Amino acid sequence: MHRRTLLAAGAAFTLVPATAAQANMIEYQPGTAEAAINACQTVLLDFAAIWCSTCRTQERVLTNLRNGNPAYDQSIAFYRVDWDAYGGGSLVQQLGIPRRSTLVLFRGGQEVGRLVAETRQTQIEAFLNAGL
């Protein structure tokens, strides 16, 4: 095997978990999450940037929790809001989102709570449980 082939294969392998985790998130487009919230669905908004290490840690924790408890995916619609694209948008302004790495949970059209820069699994799990 050529060194370049080996390096490319290794790089591709390290990207698989991040890609798989993002596949389970609904990519936010203006109006989509708002419609789900207004329809009284349980919605988690993940305000994240691809370059943010705290956001990546939150995403890993969310993925592990969701893989361990299928009830989360059955009960909660998970939206990823790209901070670079929508950080200055109306959704961020309306909700008063202070920064990326913010998780906001809605149930029955009302905000249940939010976590800012929280990465502890126990805290994120308790947060998700409020959506069940």
Backbone hydrogen bonds, N-H to C=O, Kabsch-Sander energy under -0.5 kcal/mol:
donor,donor_aa,acceptor,acceptor_aa,energy
6,L,2,H,-2.4
7,L,3,R,-2.7
8,A,4,R,-2.6
9,A,5,T,-2.5
10,G,6,L,-2.3
11,A,7,L,-2.5
12,A,8,A,-2.4
13,F,9,A,-2.2
14,T,10,G,-1.8
15,L,11,A,-1.0
16,V,12,A,-0.8
16,V,13,F,-0.6
19,T,15,L,-2.2
20,A,16,V,-2.8
21,A,17,P,-2.3
22,Q,18,A,-2.1
23,A,19,T,-1.6
24,N,20,A,-0.7
24,N,21,A,-0.9
25,M,22,Q,-1.6
26,I,78,F,-3.3
27,E,25,M,-0.6
28,Y,80,R,-2.7
32,T,29,Q,-2.5
33,A,29,Q,-0.5
35,A,31,G,-1.9
36,A,32,T,-1.7
37,I,33,A,-2.7
38,N,34,E,-2.8
39,A,35,A,-1.4
40,C,37,I,-1.8
41,Q,36,A,-2.4
43,V,41,Q,-0.6
43,V,106,F,-1.8
44,L,77,A,-2.7
45,L,43,V,-0.5
45,L,104,V,-3.1
46,D,44,L,-0.5
46,D,79,Y,-3.0
47,F,45,L,-0.7
47,F,102,T,-2.8
48,A,46,D,-0.9
48,A,81,V,-2.1
52,C,49,A,-1.5
53,S,51,W,-0.6
56,R,52,C,-2.0
57,T,53,S,-2.0
58,Q,54,T,-2.5
59,E,55,C,-2.5
60,R,56,R,-2.2
61,V,57,T,-2.3
62,L,58,Q,-2.9
63,T,59,E,-2.6
64,N,60,R,-2.5
65,L,61,V,-2.6
66,R,62,L,-2.8
67,N,63,T,-2.5
68,G,64,N,-1.6
69,N,65,L,-1.2
72,Y,69,N,-1.8
73,D,69,N,-0.5
74,Q,70,P,-1.6
75,S,71,A,-1.6
76,I,72,Y,-2.8
77,A,42,T,-2.6
78,F,76,I,-0.6
79,Y,44,L,-3.2
79,Y,77,A,-0.6
80,R,26,I,-2.7
81,V,46,D,-2.9
81,V,79,Y,-0.6
82,D,80,R,-0.7
83,W,48,A,-3.2
83,W,81,V,-0.5
86,Y,82,D,-3.0
87,G,83,W,-2.2
89,G,86,Y,-1.9
93,Q,89,G,-1.9
94,Q,90,S,-3.3
95,L,91,L,-2.2
96,G,92,V,-1.0
97,I,92,V,-2.1
101,S,47,F,-2.2
102,T,47,F,-1.2
103,L,115,L,-3.0
104,V,45,L,-2.3
105,L,113,G,-2.6
106,F,43,V,-3.1
107,R,110,Q,-2.7
108,G,40,C,-0.6
109,G,41,Q,-0.6
110,Q,107,R,-1.4
112,V,105,L,-3.4
113,G,105,L,-1.3
115,L,103,L,-2.5
117,A,101,S,-3.4
117,A,115,L,-0.6
124,I,120,R,-2.3
125,E,121,Q,-2.8
126,A,122,T,-2.0
127,F,123,Q,-2.0
128,L,124,I,-2.6
129,N,125,E,-2.5
130,A,126,A,-1.0
130,A,127,F,-0.7
131,G,128,L,-2.1
132,L,129,N,-1.2
